[in-house]
């Protein structure tokens, strides 16, 4: 047997066992790497500021944990506690009011009754209390798992930031792509990921702040429910409704019709229409031009469906994985097109 063949066999075997060893962490490592690519300019800023790659990576990691992971951890912990301490009498009142509204809607909403009955066909309002209690336990267990995964992502993110340049150079040597091809792939992926990540973060904070301010004036915890709305808004189409519909139902169940109408109209008009439809594209454009400083022409519908498909396939982290997979595929298409043109 030639030494080269033995080396290939040994490498293949070690690669298999490396996969078996790190299989539980592969998705976490991939998420951390994509986040590192998305925020590479932040790490570069801190590195130039501190004149140290170590401190630059540390500051970038602390910033990510503070802006992204800490609010979500606070939301999950607080929400699970609130659900577990809900007064059964309040839940019973909500059940009665919702059932009455479904059975006897106002005259102005009678035309919606067939649609409401169709939507509520598989949903028993009487089981609302039991469902919420079970959800509290589910969210509690999810919170514990999330904290563990978040810590792992933060650790892998730091090492991706600190060793990213060395890893990229190693991959370049192994793949042996031409320099122009490397630049194209790197530019396409990093530009799209940076724009998507920063726009997601900025719009979630903006829409969460709008909802939190309105809710705070009504006597609720604006900080907590603003965070909840911000993360709910990451879910395309129905995200915001997951927050304002329960609030409107709660207010209506206790006879505060004006409060319920205010929450519904404010959320639909101010947040869903004005903020999400008109302001969000401006935020993406400004981030792309001023912060990322890229002339990349992003198709917002492609990004929208990439996030939607990612969430449906991979869950919460799909908002990162969906655009990453899509942008990498489109970059490869551009590379193939460029090669075919040359030939």
C-alpha positions as CSV (number, residue, x, y, z in Angstrom):
1,X,0.0,0.0,0.0
2,X,1.3,3.4,-1.0
3,X,1.8,5.9,1.9
4,X,-0.6,8.3,0.2
5,X,-3.4,5.7,0.3
6,X,-2.7,5.0,3.9
7,X,-2.9,8.7,4.7
8,X,-6.2,9.0,2.8
9,X,-7.7,6.0,4.8
10,X,-6.4,7.5,8.1
11,X,-7.8,10.9,7.3
12,X,-11.2,9.5,6.3
13,X,-11.4,7.5,9.5
14,X,-10.4,10.4,11.7
15,X,-12.9,12.6,9.9
16,X,-15.7,10.1,10.6
17,X,-14.9,10.0,14.3
18,X,-14.5,13.8,14.5
19,X,-18.0,14.0,13.0
20,X,-19.3,11.4,15.6
21,X,-17.6,13.3,18.4
22,X,-18.9,16.8,17.5
23,X,-22.2,15.9,16.0
24,X,-24.3,17.3,18.9
25,X,-22.5,20.6,18.5
26,X,-22.4,21.0,14.8
27,X,-25.5,23.2,14.5
28,X,-24.4,25.4,17.4
29,X,-20.9,25.8,15.8
30,X,-22.5,26.6,12.5
31,X,-24.7,29.3,14.1
32,X,-21.8,30.8,15.9
33,X,-19.7,30.9,12.7
34,X,-22.5,32.6,10.8
35,X,-23.0,35.1,13.6
36,X,-19.2,35.7,13.5
37,X,-19.4,36.4,9.8
38,X,-22.4,38.7,10.3
39,X,-20.6,40.8,12.9
40,X,-17.1,40.7,11.5
41,X,-17.0,44.5,11.1
42,X,-17.9,45.0,14.7
43,X,-15.0,42.7,15.8
44,X,-12.7,44.6,13.4
45,X,-13.8,47.9,14.9
46,X,-13.0,46.8,18.5
47,X,-9.7,45.2,17.4
48,X,-8.6,48.5,15.8
49,X,-9.8,50.4,18.9
50,X,-8.0,48.1,21.4
51,X,-5.0,47.1,19.2
52,X,-5.7,43.6,20.3
53,X,-7.6,40.8,18.5
54,X,-8.2,39.1,21.8
55,X,-9.9,42.1,23.4
56,X,-11.7,42.9,20.1
57,X,-13.2,39.4,20.1
58,X,-14.1,39.7,23.8
59,X,-15.9,43.0,23.4
60,X,-17.7,41.8,20.3
61,X,-18.8,38.7,22.2
62,X,-20.1,40.7,25.2
63,X,-22.0,43.0,22.9
64,X,-23.7,40.1,21.1
65,X,-24.6,38.5,24.4
66,X,-26.0,41.8,25.8
67,X,-28.1,42.8,22.8
68,X,-29.3,39.4,21.5
69,X,-29.1,36.6,24.1
70,X,-29.7,38.5,27.4
71,X,-33.1,40.0,26.3
72,X,-34.4,36.6,25.0
73,X,-33.2,34.8,28.2
74,X,-35.0,37.4,30.3
75,X,-38.2,37.1,28.2
76,X,-38.2,33.2,28.5
77,X,-37.6,33.2,32.2
78,X,-40.1,36.0,33.0
79,X,-42.8,34.7,30.7
80,X,-42.6,31.1,32.1
81,X,-42.9,32.5,35.7
82,X,-45.9,34.7,34.8
83,X,-47.6,31.8,33.0
84,X,-47.1,29.5,36.0
85,X,-48.6,32.1,38.4
86,X,-51.7,33.0,36.3
87,X,-54.9,33.3,38.4
88,X,-57.4,30.5,37.2
89,X,-60.2,33.0,37.7
90,X,-58.7,35.4,35.2
91,X,-58.3,32.6,32.7
92,X,-61.9,31.5,33.3
93,X,-63.1,35.0,32.6
94,X,-61.1,35.2,29.4
95,X,-62.5,31.8,28.3
96,X,-66.1,33.0,28.9
97,X,-65.6,36.3,27.1
98,X,-63.9,34.7,24.1
99,X,-66.6,32.1,23.8
100,X,-69.3,34.8,24.0
101,X,-67.5,36.9,21.4
102,X,-67.3,33.9,19.0
103,X,-70.9,32.8,19.5
104,X,-72.4,36.4,19.6
105,X,-70.1,38.8,17.7
106,X,-71.1,42.5,17.3
107,X,-73.3,43.3,14.4
108,X,-70.4,45.0,12.6
109,X,-68.4,41.8,12.8
110,X,-71.1,39.3,11.8
111,X,-69.6,38.8,8.4
112,X,-66.5,37.4,10.1
113,X,-68.4,34.7,12.0
114,X,-68.1,31.9,9.4
115,X,-64.3,32.5,9.1
116,X,-63.9,32.7,12.9
117,X,-65.8,29.4,13.3
118,X,-63.7,27.8,10.7
119,X,-60.4,28.9,12.3
120,X,-61.6,27.9,15.8
121,X,-62.8,24.5,14.5
122,X,-59.9,22.6,16.0
123,X,-59.4,24.9,19.0
124,X,-61.4,24.4,22.1
125,X,-61.7,27.6,24.1
126,X,-62.6,25.6,27.2
127,X,-59.2,24.0,27.1
128,X,-57.4,27.4,27.2
129,X,-56.4,27.1,30.9
130,X,-55.0,23.6,30.5
131,X,-53.2,24.6,27.4
132,X,-51.6,27.6,29.1
133,X,-50.5,25.5,32.0
134,X,-48.9,23.0,29.7
135,X,-47.3,25.8,27.7
136,X,-45.8,27.2,31.0
137,X,-44.0,23.9,31.6
138,X,-42.9,23.7,27.9
139,X,-41.5,27.2,28.0
140,X,-39.8,26.5,31.3
141,X,-38.0,23.5,29.9
142,X,-37.2,25.4,26.7
143,X,-35.7,28.2,28.7
144,X,-33.3,25.8,30.4
145,X,-32.3,24.4,27.1
146,X,-32.0,27.8,25.5
147,X,-29.6,29.0,28.2
148,X,-27.4,26.0,27.6
149,X,-27.4,26.5,23.9
150,X,-26.9,30.3,24.2
151,X,-23.8,29.7,26.4
152,X,-22.4,27.3,23.8
153,X,-23.1,29.7,20.9
154,X,-21.4,32.5,22.8
155,X,-18.3,30.4,23.5
156,X,-18.0,29.1,19.9
157,X,-18.7,32.7,18.6
158,X,-15.7,34.0,20.6
159,X,-13.4,31.4,19.2
160,X,-14.8,31.9,15.7
161,X,-14.1,35.7,16.0
162,X,-10.6,35.2,17.5
163,X,-9.5,32.4,15.1
164,X,-11.6,33.4,12.1
165,X,-8.8,34.8,10.0
166,X,-6.6,31.7,10.4
167,X,-9.6,29.4,9.6
168,X,-10.4,31.4,6.4
169,X,-6.8,31.2,5.3
170,X,-6.7,27.5,6.0
171,X,-9.9,26.9,4.0
172,X,-8.5,28.9,1.1
173,X,-5.4,26.7,1.0
174,X,-7.4,23.5,1.1
175,X,-10.1,24.5,-1.5
176,X,-7.6,26.3,-3.7
177,X,-10.1,28.6,-5.4
178,X,-8.8,31.6,-7.3
179,X,-8.5,34.8,-5.3
180,X,-11.3,36.5,-7.2
181,X,-13.6,33.6,-6.6
182,X,-12.8,33.7,-2.9
183,X,-13.5,37.4,-2.7
184,X,-16.8,36.9,-4.5
185,X,-18.0,34.2,-2.2
186,X,-16.8,36.0,0.9
187,X,-18.3,39.3,-0.2
188,X,-21.7,37.9,-1.1
189,X,-22.1,35.8,2.1
190,X,-20.7,38.4,4.5
191,X,-22.7,41.3,3.0
192,X,-26.0,39.4,3.0
193,X,-25.5,37.9,6.5
194,X,-24.5,41.3,8.0
195,X,-27.4,43.1,6.4
196,X,-29.9,40.4,7.5
197,X,-28.6,40.1,11.0
198,X,-28.4,43.9,11.7
199,X,-31.8,44.6,10.1
200,X,-33.4,41.8,12.1
201,X,-31.9,43.2,15.3
202,X,-32.8,46.8,14.5
203,X,-36.4,46.2,13.4
204,X,-37.1,43.9,16.3
205,X,-35.8,46.6,18.7
206,X,-37.8,49.3,16.9
207,X,-41.1,47.4,16.7
208,X,-40.6,46.0,20.3
209,X,-40.1,49.6,21.5
210,X,-43.2,50.8,19.8
211,X,-45.3,48.1,21.3
212,X,-43.7,48.3,24.7
213,X,-44.3,52.1,25.0
214,X,-48.0,51.7,24.2
215,X,-48.4,48.8,26.6
216,X,-46.5,50.6,29.4
217,X,-49.1,53.5,29.2
218,X,-51.8,50.9,29.9
219,X,-50.1,49.7,33.1
220,X,-48.2,46.6,31.8
221,X,-44.5,45.8,31.9
222,X,-43.5,47.6,28.8
223,X,-39.9,46.3,28.9
224,X,-40.8,42.6,29.1
225,X,-43.7,42.7,26.6
226,X,-41.6,45.0,24.3
227,X,-38.9,42.3,24.2
228,X,-41.6,39.6,23.6
229,X,-43.1,41.6,20.7
230,X,-39.6,42.2,19.2
231,X,-38.9,38.5,19.1
232,X,-42.4,37.6,18.0
233,X,-42.0,40.1,15.1
234,X,-39.2,37.9,13.7
235,X,-41.9,35.5,12.6
236,X,-43.1,36.7,9.2
237,X,-46.8,37.6,8.6
238,X,-48.3,36.4,11.9
239,X,-45.5,37.4,14.4
240,X,-47.0,40.6,15.8
241,X,-50.5,39.1,16.1
242,X,-49.1,36.5,18.5
243,X,-48.7,39.4,21.0
244,X,-51.4,42.0,20.4
245,X,-54.3,39.5,19.9
246,X,-54.0,38.0,23.4
247,X,-53.6,41.5,24.9
248,X,-56.7,42.7,23.1
249,X,-58.7,39.6,24.2
250,X,-57.5,40.1,27.8
251,X,-58.7,43.8,27.8
252,X,-62.0,42.9,26.1
253,X,-62.7,40.0,28.5
254,X,-62.7,42.5,31.4
255,X,-65.0,45.0,29.7
256,X,-62.3,47.4,28.5
257,X,-63.5,47.5,24.9
258,X,-61.7,50.8,24.2
259,X,-58.4,49.4,25.4
260,X,-58.8,46.3,23.2
261,X,-59.6,48.4,20.2
262,X,-56.6,50.7,20.9
263,X,-54.2,47.7,21.1
264,X,-55.6,46.2,17.9
265,X,-55.7,49.4,15.9
266,X,-52.3,50.7,17.1
267,X,-50.6,47.3,16.5
268,X,-52.0,46.9,13.0
269,X,-51.7,50.5,11.8
270,X,-48.6,51.8,13.6
271,X,-46.5,48.6,13.7
272,X,-47.7,46.2,11.1
273,X,-48.4,48.7,8.3
274,X,-46.3,51.8,9.0
275,X,-43.3,50.3,10.8
276,X,-43.1,46.8,9.2
277,X,-44.2,47.8,5.7
278,X,-42.7,51.2,5.2
279,X,-40.0,51.8,7.8
280,X,-38.4,48.3,7.8
281,X,-37.2,48.5,4.1
282,X,-35.7,51.9,4.9
283,X,-33.8,50.4,7.9
284,X,-32.5,47.5,5.7
285,X,-31.4,50.1,3.0
286,X,-29.7,52.4,5.5
287,X,-27.9,49.5,7.2
288,X,-26.8,48.1,3.9
289,X,-25.5,51.5,2.6
290,X,-24.2,53.3,5.7
291,X,-23.2,50.6,8.1
292,X,-22.3,47.6,5.9
293,X,-21.2,50.0,3.1
294,X,-22.1,47.5,0.5
295,X,-23.5,48.1,-3.0
296,X,-25.0,44.6,-3.0
297,X,-28.5,44.7,-4.5
298,X,-30.7,42.7,-2.1
299,X,-34.0,41.2,-3.2
300,X,-36.2,41.7,-0.2
301,X,-38.7,39.0,-1.2
302,X,-35.8,36.5,-1.5
303,X,-34.6,37.4,2.0
304,X,-38.2,37.3,3.3
305,X,-38.8,33.8,2.0
306,X,-35.3,32.7,3.1
307,X,-36.2,33.7,6.7
308,X,-39.6,32.1,6.5
309,X,-38.3,28.8,5.1
310,X,-35.5,28.9,7.7
311,X,-37.9,29.3,10.6
312,X,-40.1,26.6,9.3
313,X,-37.3,24.1,8.8
314,X,-34.8,24.9,11.6
315,X,-36.9,26.8,14.2
316,X,-35.6,29.9,15.9
317,X,-32.1,29.7,14.4
318,X,-33.6,29.4,10.9
319,X,-33.6,33.2,10.6
320,X,-29.8,33.0,10.4
321,X,-29.5,29.7,8.5
322,X,-32.2,30.5,5.9
323,X,-30.5,33.6,4.5
324,X,-27.0,32.0,4.9
325,X,-27.9,29.0,2.8
326,X,-29.8,31.0,0.2
327,X,-27.0,33.7,-0.2
328,X,-24.3,31.0,-0.4
329,X,-26.3,29.2,-3.2
330,X,-26.8,32.5,-5.1
331,X,-23.1,33.3,-4.7
332,X,-22.2,29.9,-6.2
333,X,-24.7,30.6,-9.1
334,X,-22.9,33.9,-9.8
335,X,-19.5,32.1,-9.7
336,X,-20.7,29.4,-12.1
337,X,-22.2,32.1,-14.4
338,X,-18.8,34.0,-14.4
339,X,-16.9,30.8,-15.2
340,X,-19.3,29.8,-18.0
341,X,-18.9,33.4,-19.5
342,X,-15.1,33.1,-19.4
343,X,-15.2,29.8,-21.3
